[in-house]
Amino acid sequence: MKKTIKITIYALLVFFASCKKDFLKEEPIGFLSTANGLVTYNDFNEAANDMYRVVRTEFYTRDENYPFDYLYSTDLVYDGQASTYRHTNLLATFAPSGGNNIPLTHWSALYKLVSEANVIITRVPSANLTDSQKTLLVAKAKFFRAFGYRSLAYLYGGVPLSLEEVTTPKTDYVRAARHEVYEQCIADLKDAVAGLPNIGAVMDGEVNAQAAGHLLAEVYLADGQFQNSVDAATSVISSPLVSLMTKRFGSGATNANGNVYWDLFQPGNQNRKSGNLEGLWVIQIETDVPGGSAVSTAQAGSYLLERQHAPYVGLLLSTGANSSKPADPFLWPFDNNSGGRGIGWAISTKHFSDDIWQSDFNNDIRNANINFVRVFTSNNPASAFYGQQISVSNPPPGITAPSRGFYAYEAKCSPPGSHPANLFANGTSGGLLKSTAGGTYTDQYMFRLAETYLIRAEAYLGLNDKEDAAKDLNTVRNRSNASDVLPANVNIDYILDERMRELGVEEKRMLTLCRLGLVYDRVKRFNPYYSDISETYNLWPIPADEIERNKDAVLTQNPGYQ
Amino acid sequence: MRLTTILIIISTMVANARSYAQKVSLSFKKAPLENVLNEIGQQTGYSFLWDQQAIKKMPPIDVSVHNTDIKDALMISLKGLPLTCEIHGLVVYIKEKPKDGNVTFPNGLMPMIIPQPVIITGRVTDSTGSPLSGVSVFLKGTKTGTITDGHGDYTLTLPESRGILIFSYVGYDSKEITVSNATVVDVRLNPVASSLNQIVVVGYGSQKRTYVTGSIASANLDVVRDAPNTNIAQSLQGNIPGLNVGPVTSAGSTPTITVRGQNTLNGNTNVLIILDGIQYNNSLSSINPDDIASIDLLKDASSTAVYGAQAANGVLLITSRKGAISPKPRINLNTSYTTQTPSGHIRPYNRQEYLDKIRDLYWDSAYLAPDYTKLNPNFDIAKFVDLTMRDGTGILPNDFNWYNAGTKTGLIQDNQLSISGASNKVNYLISGAYTNQKGFIINDLFKRKSLRTNVETQVTNWLKVGLQSFASFVNQDGAEPTLKALFQMSPLQTPYNADGSLNPYPFNSVDPNPFLTYDVSDYERHNYLFANIYTEVKVPFINGLTYRLNFGNNGREDLHYYASKYAGGLTGEAYKQSENYYDYTLDNIFTYTKSYKRHNLTATAVYGAIKRRDESTNATGTGFTNLALGYNSLELATTQQISSDGWQETLNYYMGRINYSFADKYLLTATIRRDGYSGFAANHKWGTFPSVSTGWIISNESFMQKIKAINYLKLRAGYGIAGNQTQRYYSLDQLTQQAAYVFGDGGSTVIGQYISTLPNNDLKWERTSEINIGLDVNVINDRITGAFDYYSRHTNDLLFPVQIPNITGFSTINSNVGEIGNKGFEISVTSKNLAEKNLKWTTTFNFSRNINKILKLLGGGDLVASNLFIGKPITAIYGYQTAGIYQLNDNIPAGYFPGSYRVVDHNKDGVVNSNDRYVLGSQDPAYRFSVLNSFQYKGFTFTFLLNSIQGGKNGYLGSNSPSITLSDVNVRNGGIAGVKYWTPADPTSTYASSPGAAPTISPSIYYSRSFVRLQDVSLSYKLSSTFIQKLHMQNLSLYVSGKNLITWTKWKGWDPEVTNGGLDPNGRPLLMGYSFGINATF
């Protein structure tokens, strides 16, 4: 009986002895929250690092479609195979709701960038950091916030301004005027220029005072503040730390067929480490390194510009030069100037591949075959064409140019020799590529000094100073051995053409044309494929889902969309 | 006068007198002898045997004795009468005096007879006269007992010649027989007439079905024992009205299990599973179905409220078997063999159909303008096929069927062995099972070894200790190709290169050869461990109070190792993923039972805590120069990635419950539960969940006694509140960290982080309140039994990631929004249509209907972006109305093409755009029903179960409208035979096609998924007892069964019930099969 009592007492103790008070406290063991994860300088630097990732994902590596919304339905390229992802059927592509959700996808990514910047800008002032640490963090965040808002304002017009970290749901945003958004960007960028170190003092790929100055000049331009734009651009151009590359350099410097423009796009040649003083803000892509995005073992994570822009030469059928050797003229995919594993989705417009080069077709090094490929050499030993050169300007019977399988393309999307060893079918470099190829494995210029000149030229044009505009254009042209433009011939079309020549597929062309409101004008004149282009598409629609979610205020839709 | 003619046994058992008095005091004048003898019996406790007619003829007698020995008293009473008496044990025989007048008792006195052991034999049969083996036979109030053998015979030694024998057998009403001096007692047992005496598990205790006041149903497991189900959940399909079990399409997988309607938008919808009293979060596929004794389902909130914050979706209580109380162990062996093939028939395009598809995609070149109905003789299809499907001379010559090569008839082998038994103080069950399932897709494999030990011992008369434990080892090694990949491949290609090696990328795209899965190392194991150790203490001094401690432990280990030389872009990839899960439950349960006069009270109090913890680690290597060591040498990879994660959560709760009944007529159950959960937001750590329910057994009222047709009638009504827990970490602001960037060529990785969720400190659990009214009725001697339940549910504080503008940097915030209503009713009727000796026929009909409606949403209006509409079901389908396909010469609006679906301008504003969407219907069924028929003829039992889900008007809709757009992928991919897309030459085809980009709106077209299915059929034969006697067996039966044999539906494709079950290569078929098995008991 004693035992019974004892056990009963123990049992009652168990029952009434409540669990420890913190038994129900929720402490995640697999992740951090802001209370313990956004405290130290290191924590905030991690928050800043993430903005680079967001930018790279949005503009380069998200997938095979969305980064190229900045190219399709501009004057640069058109769709090699009909798809709303490549803007065939603009009504479906830019439907405010549903479909591929193109407007919403970019809107969300750019606002994510803004919000990450806002977290830093809101939290840093009260964090336990030194003043210089605070200044640097805020300058970085403001650079990215301005970069985000400027992209939003170009694409969508005036957008809602959110300038603080959001901690409770907010559903009553209203659109600011486009000008107000630009003003905000300008204010942020002024702080960024002041707070960011010079380009010589940062790691390759980091934002810096010169990159901020370049962006500031561009936003001034967008806002019509031409003199300020000139000044901002000048402060970048005049920096002794940067200059246009005029002499051969870097990894391909000994290649006798190359030239300095070609050098700019060879593997390893974008960062200052290679001697390149022209890159202002270089998006870093490292292969097979965590955080480097690109992998050599799959397509995902790579910048799939090669896949989009290089022609699908494997489609070409040999039709006859020698009936005993009917094999196709090209082995595909192949690592040479036939475009790697291109699949011919982004075909150069006639304007891009022909018209703009006419004045200096043979002397402009940017149009040399090594940079703008129009003559392909058959690489299939089984083909009747083997070893022969096939030109897009005069293709043999049965081959159509331009067509998805065959057109002139810009070689910077697929520099031969840049594919990682893992992508070669036989395991060693050279020759046939695996089906996982399709990426462009070089770092990418977001801002390059040549563009700063073109921005300043545009600003001078805005000031009606065609002399200085021509000077800047000619600085860029002269580096590529192109003849001078006469001031009288400088106009916005010329500048846009020059941007095409200099920047080509490197440029986020949609941003430029939206900034200028010239999407409709340029596409109508130079890209007949998009026959359904209209003034509506000078701006993208406000995503309809976003209008629905913002239930306590009205986000007005851009004209023409329903 | 022959004593053997009519004997009346008078048993004068005095309830509280176990000892037999030897002395009597009597005083009678002119009393009938019968009265005198009765009085002697009353005073002594002895039983009397006499011939009633003979006694009645006797004249009245006078007798007066005081404190006299029974023998003397009898002699005095019988003096002068032609009678004498004999006493054997405790029975007095009154007999006629022998004619010769000699009384043979020595000394002229009756001897005092000392009780002697008596051997009783007999045979137990069922109502048809067939012997029942394994029936337990016990002397009431003792531990003396035995069980019947294969002939139904038993032999039992009683300490004396009188007593009460209890005969009991599962599924039959037990019977009590009083024996006096008899040596042969044959008994016929009747099958359980009604389930009223059935014990129902109700959570932290059990109750007789008669006294249940909530909506609680028990699964009828007997009828599905022979069905080829590797997962216990499959047995429940169509078994209980209101319990909705989804289909199973892959080996060893667990179906979805939901109760009544959907209560939640985004929370957990699955039923809460309690295994032997312990919350069970592991896969049901770990449990050997044969180990399960019973499954009970708590449906309404008044019953589920004992499980509080987790119980809104119903509670499934699974109880494992115990050793039956019998001195002889029961050894049971069950083995079966099952085939499996798809129930729906879909095959891929053959060569010609595939080429036709390519031609049709290019109809504008393959046919002649302007009407495109005549083939263009100059159309050279070789120019249009994918370049991997042509060589220098033209199109590849193959016609390869990838689907056939990747599938075969599936097989399930199942072997189960169990030993169970019980002695005075210990009962035990030890079982082992091995299931080997080969799915119909090659390499869809499932092997399970499971072991169970249940032991319970009565340590002292106040202390019981027990263990319920099992270990289950699941092996799912082998990587299977997906059906999608098999359908995607082209018949013009084969999996192999000329040299016999696998062609890794037949399309020279990133789509791999599906058969690469045959050439990889894939090791996938899931190990489950479960142990509930419990003690039960009869608390001293307080009669009726017991204390039970449950300590449940649950562990799981998931291992997935993989190595493929083809992965990683043919550079080789290997990984090891491991996950470890452990939880414990500590429940303290006090139960107090008290009966006073006509009052019965059971009170239960529970205090408990649960803690769960999970940890996982993944390591992946890509780029191997040598993959010989596979996943065991990940360090050889050129790219190595590691990641790990973990979580934990805790729960703490109190529960109190009272079950009260008065006069077996008026019933009351009231509970209150308080739940704390770590995942609740800081401001709402605890929730309270009350419930009350009442019952009225009308048939026990005196006014009902005249209505003979109704032998049982009970009215139930209950109201309760149950919760649906938030997910852990739902209310926290979470930072996502990852390798973000690399600055500079050859630089090192930097980590980036961002806030990925908005915090919400006010987040609460969802609360479901429910009214349930039910009626249980048995009529015509239990020939027809029925239960009817009506319920109305109301769920508040729905958890939902409310969409907010992305301008905030977030797309959603987890919030409590809105209210959902569910109303419905359930009917279950069982009828014994025939109950003859040799032929029995029973039918059970189940019917359920639920209407789901969103009542309120945050902010008041519809949340279109989230597909939520007030007044409509959660599964509302918001889409476009279509009217056929645009033909070549139609007036086609911009953004559409010939072959596009014609979208109707539903709002008639002149423009077709997203404003033309409306609620077309819903995915919810209108009603479900099932019919179970069971026939028994001699040793044969035949059952079949029809199960059906019906959509009614615009309900139970599914999208099933394949469409195609001209693109590389669609040109090269295979497809489903019979799906012929629109062309001008085939203008009546209902499948849209697009020669260019997709049209602006490509609507889905919805069709009814209603079906009736012959879900289970089984025929079993129980071998005759003489035959199995020779084999020294207690039971031997053979059975054949079929699953999903016929489905009647208008739906096209795999199956209406499965996900993506239409003309969709992403779907998986429902499997049909036949099985054969033997069940032997020794």
Interface residues (C-beta under 8 A of the other chain):
Chain A: M1 T4 I5 I7 T8 A11 V14 F15 F16 C19 F23 L24 K25 E26 E27 P28 I29 G30 F31 L32 S33 T34 G37 L38 D43 N45 E46 A47 N49 D50 M51 Y52 R53 V54 R56 D79 Q81 A82 S83 T84 R86 T88 N89 L91 A92 A95 P96 S97 G98 G99 L104 W107 S108 Y111 K112 V114 S115 E116 N118 V119 V159 P160 S162 V166 T167 T168 P169 K170 T171 Y173 M203 D204 G205 E206 G268 N271 K273 S274 Q284 E286 D288 V289 P290 G291 G292 V295 S296 T297 A298 Q299 G314 L315 L317 P326 A327 D328 W332 I343 A382 N422 L423 K434 S435 T436 D443 D532 P543 A544 D545 E546 E548 R549 N550 K551 Q562
Chain B: K383 L387 G392 T393 W462 L463 Y505 F507 N508 S509 V510 V537 V539 P540 Y547 L549 A567 G568 G569 L570 T571 E573 N588 F590 Y607 A609 T622 G623 T638 T639 Q641 S644 D645 G646 W647 Q648 E649 T650 L651 N652 G676 Y677 S678 G679 F680 K685 R728 Y729 S731 L732 D733 Q734 L735 T736 Q737 Q738 A739 A740 Y741 V742 F743 G744 D745 G746 G747 T749 V750 I751 G752 Q753 Y754 I755 L758 P759 V802 Q803 I804 P805 N806 I807 T808 G809 F810 S811 I813 S815 G859 G861 V864 A865 A894 G895 V911 N913 S914 T965 L966 S967 D968 P995 G996 A997 A998 P999 T1000 I1001
